[in-house]
Amino acid sequence: MNFQDKTYKIMIPLVRGRRTEERLQIALALTARAESKIVVLGIVEVPEDLSFSHGAIPARS
Protein backbone atom coordinates (compact mmCIF):
# COMPACT_ATOMS: atom_id res chain seq x y z
CA MET A 1 0.00 0.00 0.00
CA ASN A 2 1.23 3.45 -0.90
CA PHE A 3 1.49 6.26 1.71
CA GLN A 4 -0.71 8.50 -0.47
CA ASP A 5 -3.53 5.91 -0.61
CA LYS A 6 -4.69 6.49 2.97
CA THR A 7 -6.38 9.33 4.83
CA TYR A 8 -4.68 10.39 8.07
CA LYS A 9 -5.60 12.47 11.11
CA ILE A 10 -2.66 14.40 12.49
CA MET A 11 -3.25 15.14 16.17
CA ILE A 12 -1.33 18.12 17.55
CA PRO A 13 -1.34 18.71 21.33
CA LEU A 14 -1.00 22.41 22.11
CA VAL A 15 -0.22 24.07 25.42
CA ARG A 16 -0.54 27.84 25.32
CA GLY A 17 2.82 29.49 24.66
CA ARG A 18 4.83 26.27 24.20
CA ARG A 19 6.12 25.91 20.66
CA THR A 20 2.61 26.25 19.24
CA GLU A 21 3.68 27.82 15.96
CA GLU A 22 6.40 25.23 15.40
CA ARG A 23 4.02 22.32 15.97
CA LEU A 24 1.43 23.76 13.62
CA GLN A 25 4.05 24.25 10.90
CA ILE A 26 5.11 20.62 11.24
CA ALA A 27 1.48 19.49 10.97
CA LEU A 28 0.96 21.60 7.86
CA ALA A 29 4.07 20.11 6.28
CA LEU A 30 2.76 16.60 6.97
CA THR A 31 -0.61 17.36 5.37
CA ALA A 32 1.16 18.14 2.11
CA ARG A 33 2.36 14.51 1.86
CA ALA A 34 -1.00 12.72 2.05
CA GLU A 35 -4.74 13.25 2.34
CA SER A 36 -5.09 14.32 5.95
CA LYS A 37 -6.83 16.46 8.56
CA ILE A 38 -5.26 18.32 11.45
CA VAL A 39 -6.91 17.82 14.84
CA VAL A 40 -5.76 20.35 17.43
CA LEU A 41 -5.93 19.27 21.06
CA GLY A 42 -5.87 21.99 23.71
CA ILE A 43 -3.92 20.79 26.74
CA VAL A 44 -4.59 22.24 30.19
CA GLU A 45 -2.17 21.40 32.99
CA VAL A 46 -3.81 20.90 36.39
CA PRO A 47 -1.57 20.60 39.47
CA GLU A 48 -1.94 17.33 41.38
CA ASP A 49 -3.38 19.04 44.46
CA LEU A 50 -6.32 20.55 42.50
CA SER A 51 -9.41 18.87 41.05
CA PHE A 52 -9.91 18.62 37.31
CA SER A 53 -12.72 21.19 37.55
CA HIS A 54 -10.04 23.83 38.20
CA GLY A 55 -8.68 23.07 34.74
CA ALA A 56 -12.01 23.90 33.14
CA ILE A 57 -11.56 27.65 33.76
CA PRO A 58 -8.40 28.09 31.67
CA ALA A 59 -9.72 25.61 29.08
CA ARG A 60 -12.69 27.88 28.37
CA SER A 61 -10.61 31.04 27.95
FENKAMO-V250838 format. One line per field, one symbol per residue. phi: phi as a letter, one per 40 degrees, with the letter a starting at -180 (. if undefined). psi: psi as a letter, one per 20 degrees, with the letter a starting at -180 (. if undefined). burial: I if it has 16 or more other ideal C-beta (glycine too) atoms within 10 Angstrom, else O. Layout:
phi=???
psi=???
burial=???
//
This chain:
phi=.cdccbbbbbcbcbbdgbfdcccccccccccccacabcbcbcbbcbddcbccccccccccc
psi=pqhiiqpqpopoppppjnkggghhggghhhhihrorqpopppppppqhjqrhhhihghhi.
burial=OOOOOOOOOIOOOOOOOOOOOOOOOOIOOOOOOOOOOOOOOOOOOOOOOOOOOOOOOOOOO
//
